[in-house]
Amino acid sequence: MSYSIGIYVKIEGCDKYAEIAYPDYSSPTYNLGKLFRTCMDWNFKSGEYYRCDYAIERINKGIKEIAYNSDEYTELLPSNGWGTMHGALNTLNSIRKCILEQAEDIPIDCMYMRWE
């Protein structure tokens, strides 16, 4: 199983969201979930929408943690080999890039991301 990560905007007048983009690495394995939550210090819940201005702060933290302190997170890698530190870093960098690309046209505080 894997996540499906997308970037969304809220549709005015109702409680629905429209997907506007997804990162190049949008389907990381669930086996990396604990690593992501720990390095970003973000206990995100699958299926919830999070404002991108908040998400980008957490993602930036995760990128720095993996890039400079990866040894601290090695024990969180899945024992079955499905998911690597390199893959986790690629995923976070990809999400960051996708959010920033969309923020060129849409204010970052008007966008949402979701881990499904």
Backbone as a ProteinNet text record, in pm:
[ID]
protein_1_A
[PRIMARY]
MSYSIGIYVKIEGCDKYAEIAYPDYSSPTYNLGKLFRTCMDWNFKSGEYYRCDYAIERINKGIKEIAYNSDEYTELLPSNGWGTMHGALNTLNSIRKCILEQAEDIPIDCMYMRWE
[TERTIARY]
85.5	0	89.2	34.6	110	15.8	75.6	0.8	-28.6	-124.7	-150.7	-152.9	-52.7	-36.5	-80.6	-162.4	-209.3	-213.6	-218.7	-232.9	-371.9	-443.7	-584.5	-615.5	-730	-789.6	-931.5	-978.1	-1114.3	-1210.5	-1317.7	-1419	-1508.5	-1519	-1597	-1743.8	-1801.7	-1943.4	-1980	-1881.6	-1912.3	-1791.4	-1807.9	-1702.7	-1624.8	-1595	-1523	-1392.7	-1299.7	-1168.4	-1143.1	-1072.3	-1036.9	-885.5	-843.8	-700.5	-649.8	-539.4	-483	-346.2	-281.7	-149	-114.6	-13.3	41.7	191.6	269.4	415.3	460.8	581.8	639	647.5	683.6	687.4	564.8	451.5	324.9	272.7	344.9	294.4	398.8	449.4	545.7	476.2	550.3	495	451.9	343.6	297.9	406.6	498.5	604.5	693	689.8	768.9	689.8	567.3	481	540	594	651.4	774.7	855.7	972.1	927.6	829.9	780.4	727.2	642.6	582.2	687.6	789.7	893	985.1	1037.4	1134	1068.1	939.8	869.4	804.9	801.8	731.1	587.1	522.9	387.8	310	213.6	132.5	12.3	42.2	-63.6	-152.9	-277.2	-373.6	-411.6	-416.5	-453.3	-595.1	-611.2	-743.6	-779	-701.4	-729.2	-658.1	-714.8	-655.5	-580.4	-459.3	-375.7	-335.4	-346.9	-305.9	-159.2	-127.9	9.3	108.4	63.1	157.5	205.7	121.5	163.3	244.8	196.1	261.5	404.7	428.5	562.1	662.3	618.2	706.3	747.2	652.1	680	768.8	740.6	818.1	962	980.2	1116.3	1192.5	1124.6	1188.2	1230.1	1142.4	1173.1	1290.5	1296.8	1407.5	1539.2	1541.6	1664.1	1703.3	1605.5	1634.7	1694.1	1633.4	1683.8	1819.8	1835.6	1960.9	2077.9	2053.8	2164.5	2170.6	2062	2057.8	1998.6	2022.2	1957	1987.7	2105.1	2139.1	2039.3	1981.2	1884.2	1753	1730.3	1603.4	1617	1737.6	1762.5	1676.1	1656.6	1578.3	1430.6	1387.1	1248.1	1224.5	1332.4	1315.7	1251.4	1164.2	1095.4	1191.7	1172.5	1260	1242.5	1128.9	1106.4	1173.3	1241	1312.5	1225.7	1096.2	1006.4	1007.8	1095	1109.5	1252	1312	1450.2	1458.3	1570.1	1593.5	1596.6	1661.6	1669.1	1528.5	1446.3	1308.9	1226.9	1246.6	1175	1216.2	1345.4	1394.9	1343.7	1344	1288.9	1142	1067.2	925.5	905.6	976.8	960.2	1003.9	1114.9	1159.4	1057.5	998.1	899	772.5	728.5	610.3	639.3	756.2	796	796.4	858.5	866.6	726.5	640.1	505	427.9	436.5	367.7	420	551.9	610.7	577.1	569.9	530.1	386.6	297.6	157.6	144.6	231.5	227.5	268.2	320.1	348.8	220	110	-19	-127.2	-112	-215	-147.1	-202.8	-141.3	-129.4	-14.3	13.8	-86.8	-139.7	-235.9	-376.8	-392.3	-519.6	-515.5	-400.3	-385.5	-379.2	-413.5	-413.9	-340.4	-287.7	-231.6	-297.1	-295.2	-356.9	-271.7	-252.4	-192.4	-310.6	-336.5	-449.9	-398.8
-118	0	123.1	229	352.9	472.3	584.8	708.7	760.9	846.9	924.6	1069.6	1146.3	1282.9	1379.2	1476.5	1574.8	1713.9	1813	1952.9	1996.2	2067.3	2098.2	2244.8	2289.4	2416	2385.5	2465.7	2447.1	2516.6	2449.5	2505.7	2598.2	2719.9	2819.5	2779.1	2797.7	2772.1	2630.2	2542.7	2406.3	2347.8	2230.2	2166.4	2064.5	2099.2	2008.1	2073.6	1986.5	2030.1	1973.7	2052.1	2007.9	1990.6	1875.3	1852.6	1935.4	2008.7	2092.4	2042.2	1959.8	1907.8	1791.4	1718.7	1615.7	1610.6	1580.7	1577.7	1462.6	1477.2	1369.3	1239.4	1250.4	1133	1141.8	1101.3	1120.3	993.6	882.6	755.7	680.7	743.6	670.5	558.2	456.9	343.7	384.5	322.7	344.2	307	220.3	177	292.9	405	521.9	619.4	586.6	676.5	718.4	624.8	657.4	747.7	720.5	804.2	946.1	960.3	1093.1	1167	1102.1	1168.3	1212.1	1131	1161.2	1272.5	1263.3	1363.9	1500	1503	1630.2	1680.7	1594.7	1627.9	1669.5	1581.2	1609.3	1478.1	1465.8	1344.8	1359.4	1372.6	1390.4	1267.1	1289.8	1180.8	1162.9	1040.1	1007.4	1056.7	1124.5	1170.7	1310.8	1371	1507.5	1607.5	1725	1832.6	1925.5	1963.1	2052.1	2171.3	2290.2	2408.9	2398.7	2438.2	2424.5	2515.6	2629.4	2713.1	2641.2	2559.8	2477.6	2358	2291.4	2170.1	2198.4	2310.4	2339.3	2356.9	2411	2422.2	2284.1	2193.9	2057.5	1984.9	2002.3	1936.3	1986.5	2117.8	2173.8	2115.2	2100	2039.5	1896	1820.1	1682	1669.8	1758.1	1756.7	1780.8	1881	1910.9	1794.9	1736.1	1625.3	1506	1469.9	1355.4	1387.2	1509	1546	1553.1	1601.9	1625.7	1530.2	1460.3	1371.3	1235.4	1186.8	1062.7	944	943.7	832.4	819	930.6	928.5	861.1	845.1	791.1	653.4	601.7	474	361.7	359.8	251.4	258.1	370.8	384.4	335.3	297.5	240.9	102.9	68.9	-60.4	-177.9	-276.5	-393.8	-477.8	-464.4	-542.9	-481.3	-366	-303.4	-219.6	-209	-128.8	13.5	93.9	232.1	258.4	361.5	396.4	541.1	577.9	715.8	805	755.7	831.1	854	751.1	763.4	861.3	860.3	953.5	1097.1	1118.9	1252.8	1298.3	1209.6	1244	1282.8	1210.5	1239.7	1378.2	1409	1539	1652.8	1635.2	1738.2	1757.6	1649.5	1655.3	1728.8	1702.4	1771.7	1920.9	1953	2093.3	2163.8	2102.9	2161.4	2183.1	2086.2	2094.9	2209.8	2221.9	2330.6	2465.6	2480.3	2608.1	2643.2	2544.1	2570.2	2621.9	2561.8	2606.1	2743.9	2772.2	2900.8	3018.1	2990.1	3097.7	3161.2	3084.8	3134.1	3144	3067.8	3061.7	3088.2	3176.5	3200.2	3069.6	3051.1	2925.7	2898.1	3004.9	2984.1	2952.6	2945.5	2906.2	2763.9	2698.8	2562.2	2464.6	2341.3	2234.4	2114.3	2033	1905.5	1794.8	1677.4	1562.8	1440.2	1364.8	1231.1	1136.2	1067.5	974.7	833
0	0	0	-57.7	-61.1	-45	-6	4.4	-135.5	-143	-262.4	-215.7	-255.4	-207.2	-315.3	-278	-374	-314.2	-403.8	-365.5	-412.4	-326.1	-348.8	-321.2	-372.9	-332.9	-287.8	-192.5	-142.5	-237.9	-269.6	-358.2	-276.6	-324.5	-252.4	-245	-127.1	-109.2	-69.8	-60.5	-16.7	55.8	104.5	184	100.6	-23.6	-113.2	-158	-199.2	-244.4	-383.7	-465.7	-600.1	-607.8	-658	-673.4	-791.4	-768	-873.2	-918.6	-837.2	-872.1	-781.1	-822.2	-735.6	-760.9	-657.4	-672.9	-762	-817	-898.7	-819.5	-692.8	-603.4	-513	-564.8	-492.9	-427	-439.6	-386.9	-304	-197.8	-114.3	-37.6	-6.6	67.4	208.1	254.7	392.5	493.4	451.4	542	587.3	515.7	554.5	642.2	671.9	749.8	882.9	957.5	1088.7	1072.9	973.1	945	911	820.6	784.5	907.5	984	1099.7	1201.6	1219.7	1318.5	1271.3	1150.2	1103.6	1082.4	1051.6	1032.1	1160.5	1263.9	1387.3	1354.4	1276.5	1227.3	1222.7	1309.5	1314.4	1220.3	1090.4	991.8	988.5	951.8	941.3	794.7	753.3	616.8	588.4	475.6	435	479.9	569.3	613.4	524.3	512.2	434.5	530.1	490.8	570.9	485	542.5	467.6	430.6	309.1	258.6	329.7	384.7	458	584.2	643.8	757.5	709.1	605.6	556	511.2	445.5	394.5	508.2	620.8	737.8	787	795.6	841.2	739.5	612.5	507.7	508	520.8	528.6	646.3	759.4	877.5	845.5	783.2	748.5	653.2	554.8	459	532	618.7	694.1	784.5	851.6	942.4	867.6	756.1	680.5	618.8	567.9	501.5	599	720.2	813.3	932.2	960.3	1076.4	1042.3	922.7	878.9	970.1	1033.3	1123.3	1237.9	1279.3	1389.3	1349.8	1220	1171.9	1107	1103	1035.8	1092.3	1223.2	1283.3	1245.1	1185.5	1143.4	1000.8	932.5	798.4	810.2	718.5	726.1	711.2	794.9	793.7	666.7	599.6	478.6	355.2	372.8	262.6	170.9	199.9	117.6	169.3	115.7	157.5	203	148.8	181.8	227	287.8	328.2	204.4	98.9	-26.6	-83.8	-79.9	-128.6	-46.4	85.2	172.9	141.7	124.2	92.6	-44.1	-142	-274	-264.3	-183.4	-166.8	-106.8	1.9	66.6	-24.9	-94.4	-188.9	-300.8	-345.3	-451.7	-406.3	-285.5	-231.8	-220.7	-166	-150.4	-285.8	-384.6	-518.1	-575.9	-560.5	-614.3	-548.6	-417.9	-347.5	-396.2	-403.4	-444.2	-588.7	-675.4	-814.3	-820.6	-743.9	-742.9	-678.6	-582.1	-510.5	-599.9	-718	-813.1	-864.4	-864.2	-914.2	-807.1	-700.8	-595.9	-462.3	-379.4	-248.2	-169.6	-107.4	-37.6	74.3	136	243.9	191.8	60	-1.2	-56.2	-42.3	-92.6	24.5	-5.8	93.2	35.2	123.7	79.5	159.6	102	168.8	144.2	251.7	245	247.9	142.9	137.5	152.3
[MASK]
++++++++++++++++++++++++++++++++++++++++++++++++++++++++++++++++++++++++++++++++++++++++++++++++++++++++++++++++++++

